[in-house]
Amino acid sequence: MPTWVKQAGEPIINVKAQCSGNSTNVTVTQQRYYFDRSKFESRNGQLWQIPVCLKGSATTGAAKCELLTKKEENLTLPGCSNWVLANAGTTGYYRVGYQPDTVRALAHDAETKLSPAERISLQNDIWASVRIGREPVGDYLAFAQGLQSDRTRAVLEDVLGRIDYIGQYLPNDSDRDTFRAWLRQFLTPIMREVGWEPKPNESDEQRTLRSRVLTALGQDARDPDALAEARTIADKALADPASVDHQLAGSALGVAASKGDADFYDKVMAALKNPKSPEEYYAYFFTLPQFTDPKLLQRTLDFAISPDVRSQDALQLVAGVLGNQDGEKLAWDFIRQHWTEIEKAGGPFVSAQVVGATSGFCDAGMRDQVTEFYSAHKIAAAERTYRQSIERINNCIDLKSQQEPQLASWLGQHGNAGGK
């Protein structure tokens, strides 16, 4: 399985395939990929020599590999395929852009005809096209639905990470509940199969998958059963940490915090002040920014700059609230009002962490506030981080403008059909 992460600035090859008799004609073009849609659409003339490996739905035996050296080349595969995968084996360091009908066909066959590594690479490629408006976000969600029966932890983690991002930034206020309902239908069969409690002799992969699905079902989908179960597990872990699998406890604490009241907050804070191990301490510590009640989040921010928190940990707590959609404005106001204490606690290099956390904003007004604040409070160690944050905010704003209406349209057709 590949260990690299493709970045903006790498090549993307665009694939069009058409069945003709007993063969499939494939047209492959190349260009440079950028997250910035305006740069991507400028279509510069940069060329790479790209070893492209193709396989289709009708392919038998080894994939066909060719060296792409031109802007456009025509290739042929034996057999009549209704889809062609253009990075077979995932050994190529490039992205692939597919036609919508190909994505739909791949969604149907991905589990049975692609390896786990190919499924991960493919969904990354589809998402890359969504990011620049070449593919509607509904095509990614349709592909995700095609993987609903997949129990490969790495594949599902990748899917859930994308869905979390979509749910955070793309639904408008009137679509949010519909999106969560779709997500509940998508996740409930998975959670039902993996179960709430660890099973004897199960693998670490299964334990990790359970924790990840619980987080998605509870925090992202706001499923009532998951929220209730998480609170039960969290209370049990607070009473006796050894009685609950530590991965499951960490997820349950975060999910329970998302609907937690002052009583639960006080229990977490009490446990934080009397941990039995560093692992326990940080499990409770990183639960505090995950509450949604503004009064409780304000307590967390005040606690962060108090003498009770080590200076090297303080900014992680502030950045955690800043990364919480329910707390970002509260935390941002707090940062601006208490910058002297925050900078003193963390110093210039650690203060850059707060600047980096603003990259989670997806709003022009918040971006302008970051620009204004940074202009008035220069942090030499954070200059590059600041530029990256502004770039990511701008990319998110552009993505939202392109894909919010696409998501609304897709949910209108599929919002009550989370399964296949």
Buried (B, 14 or more C-beta within 10 A) or exposed (E): EBEEEBEBEBBBBBBBBEBEEEBBBBEBBBBBBBBBBEBBEEEEEEBBEBEBBBBBBBBEEEBBBBEBEEEEBEBEBBEBBBBBBBBBBBEBBBBBBBBBEBBBBBBBBBBEBBBBBBBBBBBBBBBBBBBBBBBBBBBBBBBBBBBBEBBBBBBBBBBBBBBBBBBBBBBEEEBBEBBBBBBBBBBBBBBEEBEBEBEEEBEEEBBBBBBBBBBBBBBBBBBEEBBBBBBEBBBBBBEEBEEBBBBBBBBBBBBBBBBBEEEBBEBBBEBBEEBEEEEBBBBBBBBBBBBBBEEBBBBBBEBBBEEEBEEEBBBBBBBBBBBBEBBBBBBBEBBBEBBEEBBEBBBEEBBBBBBBBBBBBBBEEBBEBBBEBBEEBEBEEBEEBBEBBBBBBBBBBBBBEBBBBBBBBBBEEBBEEBEE
